[in-house]
Structures are given as structure tokens and as C-alpha cells.
Amino acid sequence: MGAELNRLARHGWRSLHSIPLANKVAVDHLLIGPAGCSASTQSTTTNGPYGSATIP
């Protein structure tokens, strides 16, 4: 997923990956760009990825 997000750089987006936070929590992907920012944490289960949040 990170490689795909990096491709957005040509459209003015900056992507950061594996950002450590407090209490052993990490943001897997953070996008910062013209439209704002979006952060997601990806976990794989039998139901697929979950845990995405968008920050306006």
C-alpha cells in the first residue's frame, strides 16, 4: 500500500509511513496534501483491512 501512496507525490501529496506514537501505537500511513490530511492503520484479518480515519 505504501508504494501506491507514494505515487501521489506527483499530485502534490506527501506520504509518511510507520509513524510511531505513544503507548506502542503507530500510524501506518499518513497523507498530507492540497485537500488536507488522512491517516490510516492497516490490519489484516479474515474480513480484510480495518481501522482507517480521515482528519479534515
matplotlib code that plots the C-alpha trace (Angstrom):
import matplotlib.pyplot as plt

x = [0.0, 2.8, 4.3, 0.9, 0.5, 4.0, 2.8, 0.5, 3.6, 3.3, -0.1, 1.2, 0.7, 3.4, 3.2, 4.8, 4.8, 5.2, 4.9, 5.4, 3.1, 2.8, 2.0, 3.4, 0.8, 1.8, 0.1, 0.8, 0.2, -0.2, -1.1, -0.6, -1.7, -3.7, -7.1, -6.0, -4.6, -5.6, -4.2, -4.7, -3.7, -4.0, -4.5, -5.4, -7.9, -10.2, -12.5, -9.8, -8.2, -9.9, -9.1, -9.0, -9.6, -9.7, -8.8, -10.5]
y = [0.0, 2.4, 2.3, 3.1, 6.1, 7.3, 7.7, 10.6, 12.8, 14.0, 15.4, 17.4, 14.8, 13.8, 10.3, 9.2, 5.6, 3.8, 6.8, 5.8, 7.3, 6.8, 3.5, 1.3, 2.6, 3.6, 5.2, 3.0, 5.7, 9.5, 11.5, 15.3, 17.3, 20.0, 18.6, 18.1, 15.0, 11.4, 8.8, 5.0, 2.0, -1.2, -4.6, -7.7, -10.2, -12.7, -9.7, -7.6, -4.3, -2.0, 1.0, 3.9, 7.5, 10.8, 14.1, 17.1]
z = [0.0, 0.8, -2.7, -4.2, -1.9, -2.8, -6.4, -5.2, -4.8, -8.4, -7.5, -4.5, -1.8, 0.8, 2.3, 5.5, 6.7, 10.1, 12.3, 16.0, 18.6, 22.4, 24.0, 21.2, 18.7, 15.1, 12.2, 9.2, 6.5, 6.7, 3.6, 3.6, 0.6, -1.0, 0.2, 3.8, 5.5, 6.0, 8.4, 8.3, 10.2, 8.3, 9.9, 8.0, 9.3, 7.6, 7.0, 5.4, 6.4, 9.0, 11.2, 8.8, 9.9, 8.0, 9.6, 7.8]

ax = plt.figure().add_subplot(projection="3d")
ax.plot(x, y, z, "-o")
ax.set_aspect("equal")
plt.show()
